[in-house]
Amino acid sequence: MKKIGIADLYKFVSVGAPEILNENIFFFEKRVLDKEDNEYHSNIWKANVKGRNVSPFTSGKHDSSPKVNKKTRKLAFISRRNKESKESEIYVMNIDGGEAQKISSTKDIILSLEWLDKNHLGYLALSKNLKNGEKEEDKDNKEEKDDRKIIEIDKIPFVSNGIGFLEGRTRKAFVVDIEKGKAEQLTDYEHIYSLKASPDGNKVAFMLLEDPEKHPEIFSLYVFDRKTNKMEKLDLNGCSVMAGTEWKDSERIYLVLNDLERGFATNGFMGIFSLKDRSLDVLTKDKDIPVYNALNSDVRGGSTRDTFSYKGDFYFLHNNGPNTVISKLDDKGNIGKIKEVRGSIDSINILSDDRYVINYMDSQKPLEVYTMSGGKMKQLTNFNSWIEDYMLSKPEHFTVKASDGEKIDAWIMKPVDFEEGEKYPTILEIHGGPKTAYGYSFIHEMQLLASEGYAVLFCNPRGSHGYSSEFADIRKHYGERDFQDIMEVVEKALNSFEFIDDERLGVTGGSYGGFMTNWIVGHTDIFKAAVTQRSISNWTSFYGTTDIGYYFGKDQVGGNFWDNEEGYRRQSPLTYVSNVETPLLLIHSLEDFRCWVPEAMQFFTALRRLGKESRMVLFPGENHELSRGGKPVHREKRLAEIVKWFDDHLKGGKNR
């Protein structure tokens, strides 16, 4: 049996959300890492459940986001067939045979597709706002030739992680006639985050951000009537609509809503809106269900789907602690559990009554496509069968009763070559969010550390998804109960697992996990090495320099920084930097506009001025998604830096 290594990163295959044609056939996106091109390649695959076989349906290297039109038996997808092209292209292909036909192309960034009827496709795109009299091709040519370009900004947000400076680009909805190939803006409204056509194709529901500057936390739902060209805002009783809008029929819409009672810690709830009566029925507000699957993994990619509507019922994914659950909701508010698994269901769809297609992974097996009937899952793809030849560490679950009585889920992974009686260096991993979670999903980084001779410890402290809204609510108290939960997990692990060497403890995490790593090293010296990634060190600078800072910081820390200077300072790890004794490696991406690089720079500068051991590694061209979607070579380098830092400080400089 082999050990998982850094280079095994290139072997992982991920699959996207299934698109159903009929009770036996569906399509999905397959994505792989390509070392030679240092990028990701993807194409569309066809699956036949009856024959239990899968095969490639398109041959491009950048084909993604398949959308099936059941009535016309056509498949639409986004592509970039010319490697040098900067354009996004839409192709349509006859499912029963024939070549893919390019329907439209644009320099805009196409975000998603949706069939509106048999001849029209809707799509969302990040599109430029042109000045009066200016043509798109003229502006693009000018920008390509002008090396003295300046960026003019008059609105916030002015950056977006994964995009960079927006420069007047906003999210808009378009429609393209597949016969004429002509794309037009569907509505003048901007800041549109989803579009969903009604079953009869006459209406389109839009999730829309009305005021990105003053109320970026409130998403409204509008319905566009294609016959009258009128937009109507639905009265949601002051609630914000979340992703997952599904039509029950052409007059009623299932919604996931949020009243933000506990800010962004609040679990969503379901409702149904009747266009005929102009009324909203709230269905699950009293159940406090953590809607959506928020389990962490670094080996997934492509589209996901958490919700769908079938025969008038609403199906959705949610977490129950570290588990993933498929549930069904009817228009009376009755909920039935379809399946609960110790793993991660990334996407769901339905073939026919009680016959599902799901994308599933667990801690021992990466993502694959499965069918499910009668609650029994049957694996359909075997893209990651290579993993069967590798030694893997299986997470062992334990619980900690926190000092205030709350139960905390935690796990320990032994080194793959574990021997009884030996002591092992142990790495504490902390997830991001904070409203995400650990569970039974596959995480390459953790398996790599276990293969390198480390035990790995992780948990779901206060702030995590999968539990109650109260459990997730750490607003205004960052570094308090969450930090205490984590340290109590460490204490319980040290008392329970004799193989943990308490003199060789390390800690790492990204985003919120990076914040907590910074916080930990400023409040305890029990860790002998730390790696902070895409972190927050100063809530005040985070507020004004990132795509979400001005509203996420306000919600999480408490108010605007000019009204709460004490709170921002008290909850910022930078305040406690002089206490740091732990050698710290700081990893950050130069184009991370979710937690911008000054968060690492100022912490590093302070450490060096204080004479503390520290090192900073910066990745050009990368953003907040480095560990999950960065360029393959950079992902390799990141993992190598982490392992080497821990080897040097916990193993006495093991040669690699």
Stockholm file with secondary structure:
# STOCKHOLM 1.0

chainA/1-656         MKKIGIADLYKFVSVGAPEILNENIFFFEKRVLDKEDNEYHSNIWKANVKGRNVSPFTSGKHDSSPKVNKKTRKLAFISRRNKESKESEIYVMNIDGGEAQKISSTKDIILSLEWLDKNHLGYLALSKNLKNGEKEEDKDNKEEKDDRKIIEIDKIPFVSNGIGFLEGRTRKAFVVDIEKGKAEQLTDYEHIYSLKASPDGNKVAFMLLEDPEKHPEIFSLYVFDRKTNKMEKLDLNGCSVMAGTEWKDSERIYLVLNDLERGFATNGFMGIFSLKDRSLDVLTKDKDIPVYNALNSDVRGGSTRDTFSYKGDFYFLHNNGPNTVISKLDDKGNIGKIKEVRGSIDSINILSDDRYVINYMDSQKPLEVYTMSGGKMKQLTNFNSWIEDYMLSKPEHFTVKASDGEKIDAWIMKPVDFEEGEKYPTILEIHGGPKTAYGYSFIHEMQLLASEGYAVLFCNPRGSHGYSSEFADIRKHYGERDFQDIMEVVEKALNSFEFIDDERLGVTGGSYGGFMTNWIVGHTDIFKAAVTQRSISNWTSFYGTTDIGYYFGKDQVGGNFWDNEEGYRRQSPLTYVSNVETPLLLIHSLEDFRCWVPEAMQFFTALRRLGKESRMVLFPGENHELSRGGKPVHREKRLAEIVKWFDDHLKGGKNR
#=GR chainA/1-656 SS CEECCGGGGGGCCEECCCEESSSSEEEEEEEEEETTTTEEEEEEEEEETTTTEEEECCCCSBCEEEEEETTTTEEEEEECCSTTCCCEEEEEEETTSCCCEEEEEESSEEEEEEECSSSEEEEEEEEECCCTTCCHHHHHHHHHHCTTCCCCCCSSCCEETTTEECTTEEEEEEEEETTTCCEEESCSCCCEEEEEECTTSSEEEEEEESCTTTCTTCEEEEEEETTTTEEEECCCTTCEEEEEEEESSSSEEEEEEECCTTGGGCCCEEEEEETTTTEEEECSGGGCCCBBCCBCCSSCCSCCBCEEEETTEEEEEEEETTEEEEEEECTTSCEEEEEEESSEEEEEEEEETTEEEEEEEETTEEEEEEEEETTEEEECCCTTGGGGGEECCCCEEEEEECTTSCEEEEEEECCTTCCTTCCEEEEEEECSTTTCBCCSCCCHHHHHHHHTTCEEEEECCTTCSSSCHHHHCCTTCTTSHHHHHHHHHHHHHHHHCTTEEEEEEEEEEETHHHHHHHHHHTTCCCCSEEEEESCCSCHHHHHHHSSSHHHHHIIIIISCTTTCHHHHHHTCGGGGGGGCCSCEEEEEETTCCSSCTHHHHHHHHHHHHTTCCEEEEEETTCCTTHHHHSCHHHHHHHHHHHHHHHHHHHSSSCCC
#=GC SS_cons         CEECCGGGGGGCCEECCCEESSSSEEEEEEEEEETTTTEEEEEEEEEETTTTEEEECCCCSBCEEEEEETTTTEEEEEECCSTTCCCEEEEEEETTSCCCEEEEEESSEEEEEEECSSSEEEEEEEEECCCTTCCHHHHHHHHHHCTTCCCCCCSSCCEETTTEECTTEEEEEEEEETTTCCEEESCSCCCEEEEEECTTSSEEEEEEESCTTTCTTCEEEEEEETTTTEEEECCCTTCEEEEEEEESSSSEEEEEEECCTTGGGCCCEEEEEETTTTEEEECSGGGCCCBBCCBCCSSCCSCCBCEEEETTEEEEEEEETTEEEEEEECTTSCEEEEEEESSEEEEEEEEETTEEEEEEEETTEEEEEEEEETTEEEECCCTTGGGGGEECCCCEEEEEECTTSCEEEEEEECCTTCCTTCCEEEEEEECSTTTCBCCSCCCHHHHHHHHTTCEEEEECCTTCSSSCHHHHCCTTCTTSHHHHHHHHHHHHHHHHCTTEEEEEEEEEEETHHHHHHHHHHTTCCCCSEEEEESCCSCHHHHHHHSSSHHHHHIIIIISCTTTCHHHHHHTCGGGGGGGCCSCEEEEEETTCCSSCTHHHHHHHHHHHHTTCCEEEEEETTCCTTHHHHSCHHHHHHHHHHHHHHHHHHHSSSCCC
//
